Amino acid sequence: MRVSRWILGQLRKTGWAVPEWLDEKVLQRILLAFGCSIVLAAAAGIYILFMGREEVTRIQRPVYGEGSFQESLEMEWTDENGSRETKEMIVDVKEKALTEEEEVKVLQEVKTQLEKVMLGENTSIDMVNQPLNLPEKLEAYPVTISWISSDPSCVDWEGQLKQEIPPQGKQVCLEATLSVQDREETCRWYVTVFPPELSEEEQLQKLVEQENNSDTEEWYYLPAVWNGSRLTWKKNNNETILGVVFLALVFPVLLVMRERQSAADKKKKERQQMLQDYPEILSKLTLLLGAGINLRKAIWRIGNDYEKYVKPKEVRKAYEILVEACHEMDRGLGEREVYARMGEKMGLLPYRTLSALLIQHLQKGSRGMEHLLEEEAAKAQEMRQQQARVLGEQASTRLLFPMILMLVVVFVLMLVPAWISFSG
């Protein structure tokens, strides 16, 4: 940290504009990385000086099968004048070849291994009814193997059993040519192959195919007997049953979700409707109070007009609560409590404000009440206009998808005739 602080101080003294990001911690990390690079470079130089120029007199060959490689060497000698000369040279180091004894030994080991490997899942070469394992190479042995079958219609060079094998079996000669270096050796095995063992499903499938050997028949027949036992075929309707069970389990959940969504949509619609009715209710109340009618009669008048002219056509939530408030006052409930409960039932902030104004009117009288109601009516009218703009934007958003569909239809009507005329 002191070194980085000293370096930054010296840089500032020289008048060099130090960047803002280059603080003491950043400079310390840079110096640490630079020091590590110097150490690594020095270590590499020491290795090249003492170890990288190690004097060699021989290079070990790779074993047979690993392939050759190239080695970069530096050659030094003294010329006629006694001066030292150096020259770089690339030496091709070829793989070690096998001796004749090693070739024979390797081929014998591979032959012994093949006798075990080639049987696969079969137990004997005299009873072969499963695919044979005829590899082209054995791991750990640099020997190439090629196979020839005397009867490919029964067993091919890959060891796969065919359909033409007679039921009583057939003897087939499998010839393997083993190649290592320049030596080749041929080995032969005589195997007796039998028709492959079929699983129950494969046997039934073969039985069905035998039953329907003609593709011109109208019906696809199913065998009635298998291995002396009567077969009964039934359509598998498990998927249908599972589908019905799934629907039976999912339907109540979907129904509950639909009911919740419907209730939420209904509540949202009621809230929008109440917000739309608020300026109208407030305007009527202001007008009636300004005409000299007391508050209770004004509210009763608004509710009565709703029941007479509006309710037969459409139910409005805000007016319903207002009518309910009138009935509560007729039953003898105090006006203050009725107005407080009315604000709670409506739940929206504008109606709570109206409830507070009505309670204030009861407590302090009508002085200044008309002015407050006029201000609230102006706010309500502005809020109604804002709500109308929001609804208009929502409507335009809903129309966006139909407009996109119409645009796609127009493109199709324009491009399809052009494409047909071009392809014709």
Disulfide bonds with the S-S distance in Angstrom:
none
